[in-house]
Each structure stands twice: as structure tokens, then as C-alpha cells.
Amino acid sequence: MEVDRSGWSGDGDFTARLMEVIGALPSVRMLKVEDAPASRADSGFSFISNELFVVFTSSSRVVRTRKLGLIPSSTTVAEQSMTIAGLGSVLAGTPDIGEPDYADEGMLQYLRAERIIPPYQTRGYKLVELVRIYEAGTAPRRDG
């Protein structure tokens, strides 16, 4: 499996855990991770937003058809080994990940928050991590 980390700063423990689990699946051919532009930090919080793009393996098979109802023909059909919904089911059964906070036919979204208190400091900060998982190569999502 191929992993592209070129667009990722490396921030986000939950993102790293997702990459580890998704990368171990035999039905995933490629995984790309990128920082989303929504990431920001302040003195009291740190908001990390990452996006994962997944390419699933596929197999092709020949389907027999007829043109004009008379002429025998065949066409090749590619079938994916997994979908985003199937990936959501696999991740839901994985310890430390669980059900996505939001899911639809084109995306899985996880939101994790934790309080971090560094050593020798009395005041900590809140770390919020948002991770969205998309299938690469699909039509872009539009609000409408």
C-alpha cells in the first residue's frame, strides 16, 4: 500500500492512529493525508483539522450483454473491494476509534477533544482534532 504524507505536518495523534488502522487493511491501495486549512491555535486551545483520502483496490470482471437485443457483446466492469460505508463499519469495530461522529455516502468525520497539561505548567490547553475521510477520485462535494 502507498501512503502520501507530503501535505501533512504530522500533527494529530488520532490521525496517526487512523492511518495505522486504514493502512493495514488489504482492501486499501493508497492513502493520502493533508492538513486542512481550518487548523489554528490560541493560548487556550489548539484546533487540528486533517483530511484523509482513500483509494480502494478493485477487480474487473467481464459481463456478457447484447447490443440491440441481438448481437452478443461483452463489457468489462470494475468492482471496488470496499466503500466508505464499509470502511466506517470496520473503523467502528476498532478499539480507540469507534463510530464516526458524522457519516454520509461520501465522507466519514471524527471529532476528538482532550485536555493537555504539559509538565511544569499549571494551566493546560484543549486539543481538538477533526479528521475527515473521503474516497479519492470521486466527484467533489458541493453545498447546494
SULBEL-V834021 format. One record per residue. SS is DSSP state (~ for helix, > for strand, _ for the rest). PHI is phi as a letter, one per 20 degrees, with the letter a starting at -180 (* if undefined). Layout:
<<SS	PHI> <SS	PHI>>
This chain:
<<_	*> <>	d> <>	c> <>	d> <>	d> <>	f> <>	e> <_	d> <_	f> <_	n> <_	e> <_	o> <~	f> <~	f> <~	f> <~	f> <~	f> <~	f> <~	f> <~	f> <~	f> <~	f> <~	f> <_	e> <_	f> <_	f> <_	e> <>	d> <>	e> <>	b> <>	c> <>	c> <>	c> <>	c> <>	f> <_	e> <_	f> <_	f> <_	f> <>	a> <>	b> <_	b> <_	f> <_	d> <>	b> <>	c> <>	d> <>	d> <>	c> <>	c> <>	c> <>	d> <>	d> <>	d> <>	d> <>	e> <_	f> <>	b> <>	c> <>	d> <>	b> <>	e> <>	d> <>	e> <>	c> <>	c> <>	e> <_	l> <_	m> <_	c> <>	e> <>	f> <>	b> <>	b> <>	c> <>	e> <>	d> <>	e> <>	c> <>	f> <_	e> <_	b> <_	c> <~	f> <~	f> <~	f> <~	f> <~	f> <~	f> <~	f> <~	f> <~	f> <_	e> <_	e> <_	f> <_	m> <_	d> <_	m> <_	f> <_	f> <_	f> <>	b> <>	b> <>	b> <_	f> <_	c> <>	b> <>	d> <>	c> <>	c> <>	c> <>	c> <>	c> <>	b> <>	e> <>	d> <_	d> <_	f> <_	f> <_	m> <_	c> <_	e> <_	d> <_	e> <>	b> <>	e> <>	d> <>	d> <>	c> <>	d> <>	c> <>	d> <>	d> <>	c> <>	e> <_	f> <_	n> <_	e> <_	f> <_	f> <_	e> <_	c> <_	e> <_	a>>
